[in-house]
Amino acid sequence: MQPIRVAINGYGNLGRAVEAAVHAAPDMELVAIFTRRDPQSLQTRFAPAVHVDQAAEYVGKVDVCALCGGSATDLTDQGPQFAALFNTVDSYDNHALIPEYFETMNQVCAQNSTVSVISTGWDPGLFSIQRLIAEAVLPQGQTTTFWGRGVSQGHSDAIRRIEGVAAGIQYTVPVEEAKASALAGNAGEMTAREKHRRECFVVAAEGADQEQIREQIVTMPNYFEPYDTTVEFISAEEMERDHARMPHGGDVIRAGQTPQGADQSIQFTLTLGSNPQFTGAMVTATCRAVARLAAGSQSGGVSALAGAYTVFDIPPALYSPSSPEQLRKELL
Amino acid sequence: MQPIRVAINGYGNLGRAVEAAVHAAPDMELVAIFTRRDPQSLQTRFAPAVHVDQAAEYVGKVDVCALCGGSATDLTDQGPQFAALFNTVDSYDNHALIPEYFETMNQVCAQNSTVSVISTGWDPGLFSIQRLIAEAVLPQGQTTTFWGRGVSQGHSDAIRRIEGVAAGIQYTVPVEEAKASALAGNAGEMTAREKHRRECFVVAAEGADQEQIREQIVTMPNYFEPYDTTVEFISAEEMERDHARMPHGGDVIRAGQTPQGADQSIQFTLTLGSNPQFTGAMVTATCRAVARLAAGSQSGGVSALAGAYTVFDIPPALYSPSSPEQLRKELL
């Protein structure tokens, strides 16, 4: 078997995680890491850094490109740009705009005979798969998603924009009682406040009024006001020592009844020591699936057509380097 | 859209559960329930009972047949027999013999241009999907499956074969500390005894020696001796009142590290008020997937060839009655 030749676009936390996961995969080979920065300035580990303007030179040398752009803004440009050249995988996570992004990618792929899987990772991604299957098996029921305990980038940014804040980080924390309610099938009535609370850790600038910062945080509309929010002031040293990792995770819970009346519940829980590392691991497994789909790999008699897809369209076997025979023998 | 035309073979607990789930599905229609018994003797709810000898008359009128034979012995005969006539779905669960059963079914399907998905349900089935994806995302790690609290038919049968036992039931119970160990990545060293314990409830025949029954149970090799086993004697009324439902469930846990070193864990938990009802719900969702696969339904540009498949080969979207657009908008 030829190894799957992978390129990466973007070398932030996610790009580094994909680099490490591809390197560790027995059936993959890392070809290049594309960057907008000066390639000389990048300390890549397992493949050369290449300026993004030279990406087109890699057509025919790359089976799939993992798009690790740092934000939704990056991907809306880079997705179509790269899908015109390569099969791609991305973790586009702006839920409201996914249908629009899908249409754009689908057109570009169709025009360029490429295959792209958008919005993989854990949410969207693994959580989406769980929501779909749980709902299909238990059509009569209710699905609730909890996030955390983990860092929310958007909420952390909101804190950092407040005057007098030198550094800040926000953890979204699911309320344990709410999980129990969801499992018991009583999630319907829960408010945002009942489901999650918000923990903020702030380094105040010298001379800043802590009470005023706290007040500005907890009353901030949409971000913090609808939640029980705690604010703790810490030192710059504590921030660096205790809050540099990016843990996250969460739960998808579906509780319902089968038609003959029995109560049934399904729960999927992730406890992640590092959000970007885990997302990178799922992006990497999805790269394997896309390379096989695009190559017309036959699992379930599947062959792929050019276009955009999501994790909903991927037979699970394609994520694994094991053969169908091994999978049936060892994991079924 | 034409409804998916479903038949059922076998009318035990599982057949009844599939009957109810197909009836509740908006996109399915129940055509017939095949039985080896006198069809007149069956009180079916949503479709006529038909003697199994007449099944061949339904070729062309059925898109998929759910094989609900009550045991592995039934399915090894009925699987090939029905796969020669219809697309089929079954819940074949003899793990050790799955590769052999797969080969037989694959040949029959290829010869008869049918599509069969074997071994769906929750284990094998949903648990298998979780094991595969978790391992693909976290190749460095360890997967542990816990079962229960739930009734084990095999262990209950073993109790009932003991002289002096009028009725008996056995619950497999996972040890909570063992789950915690598995989540912490320390499952490697655990013995059978450390992972599960066994709770037996027995109705003793009049005049039977309870102490002797208890001794025979707890010392029974393979079944009970390797476990901490408790035996409680109850009345026939208690047996009927408290142990008629068939709850079950369990956990698939994978704990490991991403290549950059962070600890990550994935846990999938089912808490089932009724094992056959839930299995029937998953069999029904799989019938939908098979009917679409066989019809060349295109999700992910997928079209099916005749042959045998497993849940590993099924794109999740095919389980759901919703359109790809709806799924992307609502569940991604």
Interface residues (C-beta under 8 A of the other chain):
Chain A: R16 A17 A20 A21 H23 A24 A25 H95 I98 P99 F102 S119 P124 L126 S128 I129 Q130 R131 L132 I133 E135 A136 V137 L138 P139 Q140 L183 R245 Q257 T258 P259 Q260 A262 D263 Q264 S265 I266 Q267 F268 T269 L270 T271 L272 G273 S274 Q277 F278 G280 A281 M282 A285 R288 L293 Q298 S299 G300 G301 V302 S303 A304 L305 G307 Y309 T310 V311 F312 D313 I314 P315 P316 A317 Y319 S320 P321 P324 E325 L327 R328 K329 L331 L332
Chain B: R16 A17 A20 A21 H23 A24 A25 H95 I98 P99 F102 S119 P124 L126 S128 I129 Q130 R131 L132 I133 E135 A136 V137 L138 P139 Q140 L183 R245 Q257 T258 P259 Q260 A262 D263 Q264 S265 I266 Q267 F268 T269 L270 T271 L272 G273 S274 Q277 F278 G280 A281 M282 A285 R288 L293 Q298 S299 G300 G301 V302 S303 A304 L305 G307 Y309 T310 V311 F312 D313 I314 P315 P316 A317 Y319 S320 P321 P324 E325 L327 R328 K329 L331 L332
